[in-house]
């Protein structure tokens, strides 16, 4: 089941990343300081890249089950929420406390990609 779930979530998250990217490029450009806009674009970039990664993990899981690919999918999803989500919220609210969760999200991304590699290796 996670294969189908990861493909679906990845598709929806990729669509959301594209929409947020357009929002940043058009609507927020004149309302944010350059550093905040750069942070927003970083969040969008990692969001989209890992949404595509989630789709890939889901497709791998549909081809052949691997516990490592399940780990990879959940880790990438957690990374999107914690890394990109906290950056989005920080830009929107200015609450710097959110920045403490960003490295946790980055670590989740790394765990996700290592799990992809280990799942393929086995």
Helices and strands as residue ranges (DSSP letters): H 2-22, I 23-27, H 34-63, H 67-79, I 80-85, H 86-93, G 96-98, H 99-121
